Amino acid sequence: MAADLTAIHAVEPNPPADRKSIDWKLLIDLEVNSCEEAVEKIKWSATQATGTRRRDR
Protein backbone atom coordinates (compact mmCIF):
# COMPACT_ATOMS: atom_id res chain seq x y z
CA MET A 1 0.00 0.00 0.00
CA ALA A 2 1.33 3.47 -0.90
CA ALA A 3 0.55 6.81 0.72
CA ASP A 4 1.22 10.40 -0.29
CA LEU A 5 3.02 12.17 2.55
CA THR A 6 4.22 15.71 3.14
CA ALA A 7 7.39 16.48 5.11
CA ILE A 8 7.68 19.77 7.02
CA HIS A 9 10.86 20.82 8.79
CA ALA A 10 10.39 23.66 11.28
CA VAL A 11 13.33 25.32 13.03
CA GLU A 12 13.14 28.15 15.53
CA PRO A 13 15.80 30.64 14.38
CA ASN A 14 16.10 32.72 17.58
CA PRO A 15 15.20 30.70 20.67
CA PRO A 16 15.26 32.17 24.17
CA ALA A 17 18.66 31.94 25.85
CA ASP A 18 17.37 29.51 28.49
CA ARG A 19 16.49 26.66 26.11
CA LYS A 20 17.39 24.91 22.88
CA SER A 21 15.86 25.82 19.55
CA ILE A 22 12.71 24.02 18.44
CA ASP A 23 13.59 21.65 15.59
CA TRP A 24 10.60 19.62 14.41
CA LYS A 25 10.30 17.25 11.52
CA LEU A 26 6.68 16.48 10.69
CA LEU A 27 5.47 13.80 8.32
CA ILE A 28 1.77 14.17 7.57
CA ASP A 29 -0.79 12.80 5.15
CA LEU A 30 -2.20 16.26 4.35
CA GLU A 31 -1.43 18.39 1.32
CA VAL A 32 0.54 21.61 1.91
CA ASN A 33 0.72 24.17 -0.89
CA SER A 34 2.11 27.26 0.85
CA CYS A 35 4.13 28.49 3.81
CA GLU A 36 0.89 29.62 5.45
CA GLU A 37 -0.52 26.09 5.19
CA ALA A 38 2.71 24.64 6.59
CA VAL A 39 2.51 27.00 9.59
CA GLU A 40 -1.11 25.94 10.11
CA LYS A 41 -0.06 22.27 10.20
CA ILE A 42 2.82 23.04 12.58
CA LYS A 43 0.45 24.87 14.94
CA TRP A 44 -2.02 21.99 14.75
CA SER A 45 0.72 19.49 15.52
CA ALA A 46 1.99 21.57 18.45
CA THR A 47 -1.54 21.68 19.86
CA GLN A 48 -1.84 17.91 19.55
CA ALA A 49 1.57 17.36 21.14
CA THR A 50 0.75 19.45 24.21
CA GLY A 51 -2.80 18.15 24.61
CA THR A 52 -4.29 21.65 24.48
CA ARG A 53 -7.29 22.76 22.48
CA ARG A 54 -7.98 25.95 20.64
CA ARG A 55 -10.84 27.86 22.21
CA ASP A 56 -11.95 29.60 18.99
CA ARG A 57 -13.54 26.49 17.48
LINGIQUI-V716192 format. One record per pair of residues at least 24 apart in sequence whose ideal C-beta (glycine too) atoms are under 10 Angstrom apart, sorted by the first residue. I is the first residue (numbers start at 1). J is the second residue. Records with the same first field share a line. If there is no record, write none. Layout:
I=J, J
//
This chain:
3=29
4=29, 30, 31
5=29, 30
6=30, 31, 32, 33, 37, 38, 41
7=32
8=32, 37, 38, 39, 41, 42, 45
9=38, 42
10=38, 39, 41, 42, 45, 46
22=46
24=49
//
